[in-house]
Amino acid sequence: MKTGGSSPTKSELLRRNAVGSFLPEVQELFLSDPTLPSEAISLILTNHFPETIHEDILAAVYLDQLPTAKPKRDPRFREEVLRAYGYRCAVCGFDLRLDNVPLALDAAHIRWHQALGPSITSNGLALCSLHHKLFDRGAFSLTDGLEVQISQRVNGSSGLVEILLRFGGTSIAAPNIRTAKPAIEHVRWHRHEVFHAPAGEWVLTA
């Protein structure tokens, strides 16, 4: 339960295993129309979470994949971000192509589009599909100096070092356009809102 005049932090919610529920009247409405829950879930996913983690969220709550309406995006964003990073992943340098078409390379929003992140190059990173997914899940983030910061909660065996740990502490590739350098305010948003850091691991600097 919220106390005081401020909202609880993400770490506090996690520590308390906070859960939410619908008001009784909303539950009755859902029961009266079997199509409404799917529509509500699709709306929540589309408006609040990047597409890379929709399936993960659905699996976590034991739901099958649902059709979601893709939000409108600025078609220039992807091309401008990929061009700024030379069509290579800013973390690992992945640049596989089929003829001249980049494969499995995305223009990732640092501050999510769903969190009012602007579709501008200073809020974008060129990331391979794997690092895009890991970034959106908070497995790694960036320091103010644009170095890769790995979550202490990441674990595993096969691929852990090769795909993630070996990049810890290294700087991402610099964009070849000065105005495309990641804006610190967006980097800090990702670190605060998405990154899976233990409580007290990082401090938001002025």
C-alpha positions as MATLAB code, in Angstrom:
seq = 'MKTGGSSPTKSELLRRNAVGSFLPEVQELFLSDPTLPSEAISLILTNHFPETIHEDILAAVYLDQLPTAKPKRDPRFREEVLRAYGYRCAVCGFDLRLDNVPLALDAAHIRWHQALGPSITSNGLALCSLHHKLFDRGAFSLTDGLEVQISQRVNGSSGLVEILLRFGGTSIAAPNIRTAKPAIEHVRWHRHEVFHAPAGEWVLTA';
ca = [
       0.000    0.000    0.000;
       1.259    3.465   -0.867;
       2.189    5.647    2.097;
       3.131    9.300    2.250;
       3.028   11.681   -0.666;
       5.303    9.901   -3.128;
       4.992    6.782   -5.231;
       6.971    3.693   -4.156;
      10.180    2.988   -6.035;
      10.646    0.013   -8.320;
      13.013   -1.625   -5.835;
      10.474   -1.201   -3.028;
       7.710   -2.780   -5.117;
       9.969   -5.722   -5.957;
      11.040   -6.161   -2.354;
       7.435   -6.285   -1.193;
       6.345   -8.588   -4.055;
       3.655   -6.053   -4.875;
       0.717   -7.183   -6.987;
      -2.221   -5.375   -8.506;
      -5.860   -6.221   -9.099;
      -8.896   -4.840  -10.861;
     -11.788   -3.204   -9.105;
     -14.798   -5.553   -8.643;
     -16.826   -3.688  -11.273;
     -14.032   -4.123  -13.822;
     -13.804   -7.837  -13.027;
     -17.571   -8.142  -13.592;
     -17.228   -6.340  -16.919;
     -14.504   -8.734  -18.031;
     -16.618  -11.724  -17.040;
     -19.562  -10.349  -19.009;
     -17.594  -10.069  -22.275;
     -14.926  -12.754  -22.937;
     -13.263  -10.603  -25.625;
     -12.469   -7.703  -23.303;
      -9.549   -9.283  -21.397;
      -7.637   -9.972  -24.622;
      -8.290   -6.456  -25.867;
      -7.178   -4.965  -22.549;
      -4.002   -7.050  -22.476;
      -3.155   -6.063  -26.053;
      -3.708   -2.409  -25.189;
      -1.508   -2.614  -22.084;
       1.324   -4.336  -23.977;
       1.188   -1.951  -26.908;
       1.044    1.215  -24.823;
       3.505    0.345  -22.068;
       6.095   -2.216  -23.203;
       8.412   -2.652  -26.226;
       7.555   -5.445  -28.646;
      10.751   -7.342  -27.809;
       9.366   -8.380  -24.419;
       5.655   -8.917  -25.171;
       6.023  -12.702  -25.376;
       8.034  -12.780  -22.137;
       5.319  -10.863  -20.279;
       2.582  -13.127  -21.601;
       4.548  -16.240  -20.665;
       5.173  -14.887  -17.164;
       1.430  -14.665  -16.541;
       0.673  -17.952  -18.305;
      -1.067  -16.500  -21.325;
      -0.768  -17.449  -24.965;
       0.477  -14.921  -27.468;
      -2.133  -12.301  -28.251;
      -2.382  -10.090  -31.335;
      -1.283   -6.564  -30.567;
      -1.724   -3.472  -32.673;
       1.698   -2.130  -33.493;
       2.098    1.527  -32.514;
       2.791    4.055  -35.214;
       6.493    4.814  -35.489;
       8.501    7.382  -37.370;
       9.773    5.368  -40.374;
      12.937    7.493  -40.475;
      14.045    6.516  -36.970;
      15.332    3.041  -37.863;
      17.286    4.174  -40.914;
      18.800    7.212  -39.185;
      19.922    5.211  -36.144;
      21.395    2.341  -38.154;
      23.212    4.762  -40.439;
      24.617    6.665  -37.454;
      26.168    3.436  -36.123;
      27.432    2.245  -39.490;
      24.880   -0.603  -39.606;
      26.643   -2.383  -36.728;
      25.533   -3.350  -33.251;
      26.827   -0.691  -30.858;
      27.697   -3.401  -28.309;
      29.169   -6.330  -30.236;
      29.731   -4.982  -33.752;
      27.404   -7.538  -35.403;
      26.862   -6.477  -39.035;
      25.581   -9.522  -40.934;
      23.839   -8.712  -44.219;
      22.016  -10.496  -47.000;
      23.350   -8.743  -50.086;
      22.994   -5.136  -48.854;
      20.162   -5.733  -46.386;
      21.096   -5.746  -42.655;
      19.949   -8.879  -40.831;
      18.804   -9.082  -37.198;
      19.816   -5.462  -36.576;
      17.396   -3.131  -34.803;
      17.069    0.522  -33.946;
      16.359    0.338  -30.215;
      14.826    3.134  -28.182;
      16.855    3.828  -25.030;
      13.871    5.419  -23.321;
      11.018    3.266  -24.514;
       8.673    4.665  -27.127;
       5.855    3.602  -24.772;
       7.376    5.783  -22.021;
       7.260    8.841  -24.279;
      10.777    8.283  -25.531;
      11.266   10.384  -28.674;
      12.111    8.767  -31.991;
      15.331   10.716  -32.443;
      18.863    9.434  -32.904;
      20.016   10.594  -29.451;
      17.415    8.216  -27.985;
      18.443    5.337  -30.223;
      21.006    2.567  -30.389;
      21.795    0.181  -33.203;
      21.640   -3.234  -31.547;
      21.602   -6.771  -32.869;
      18.316   -8.522  -32.105;
      19.853  -10.402  -29.166;
      21.368   -7.376  -27.469;
      18.166   -5.422  -28.169;
      16.175   -8.043  -26.266;
      18.697   -8.090  -23.395;
      18.677   -4.287  -23.250;
      14.871   -4.077  -23.145;
      14.787   -6.738  -20.421;
      17.305   -4.798  -18.313;
      20.058   -7.424  -18.430;
      22.453   -4.578  -19.158;
      22.374   -0.821  -19.305;
      24.822    2.032  -19.830;
      26.750    4.244  -17.452;
      26.835    8.007  -17.897;
      30.129    7.388  -19.703;
      28.289    5.048  -22.126;
      30.004    1.912  -20.870;
      28.120   -1.383  -20.763;
      26.902   -2.170  -17.237;
      25.840   -5.795  -16.648;
      23.137   -6.673  -14.133;
      24.394   -8.793  -11.250;
      21.199  -10.817  -11.609;
      22.232  -12.256  -14.985;
      23.380  -15.857  -14.780;
      23.771  -18.928  -16.973;
      26.412  -21.013  -18.634;
      26.454  -21.312  -22.410;
      26.879  -17.928  -24.050;
      26.925  -15.847  -20.868;
      30.532  -14.722  -21.227;
      30.603  -14.580  -25.027;
      27.315  -12.718  -25.445;
      27.248  -10.464  -22.420;
      29.905  -10.533  -19.704;
      32.859   -9.869  -21.989;
      31.338   -6.513  -22.907;
      30.961   -5.375  -19.305;
      32.856   -2.142  -18.698;
      33.531   -1.579  -22.396;
      32.337    1.503  -24.226;
      29.665    1.165  -26.871;
      30.623    2.147  -30.405;
      30.398    5.879  -30.906;
      27.962    7.035  -33.602;
      29.493    8.730  -36.594;
      27.103   11.674  -36.196;
      27.693   13.948  -33.199;
      23.999   14.627  -32.596;
      23.311   10.876  -32.410;
      25.320   10.403  -29.208;
      22.960    8.905  -26.588;
      21.458   11.626  -24.423;
      22.316   11.169  -20.752;
      18.727   11.799  -19.622;
      17.524    8.821  -21.692;
      20.401    6.637  -20.518;
      19.561    7.461  -16.895;
      15.887    6.705  -17.500;
      16.804    3.237  -18.772;
      19.116    2.611  -15.825;
      16.473    3.677  -13.339;
      13.360    2.164  -14.916;
      14.555   -0.934  -16.799;
      17.972   -2.063  -15.573;
      17.905   -4.905  -13.028;
      20.338   -3.427  -10.563;
      20.410   -4.458   -6.888;
      19.020   -1.775   -4.606;
      21.591    0.959   -4.061;
      23.909   -0.225   -6.840;
      23.784    3.044   -8.731;
      23.092    6.692   -7.977;
      21.438    9.171  -10.290;
      23.975   11.930  -10.628;
      23.130   15.551  -11.248;
];
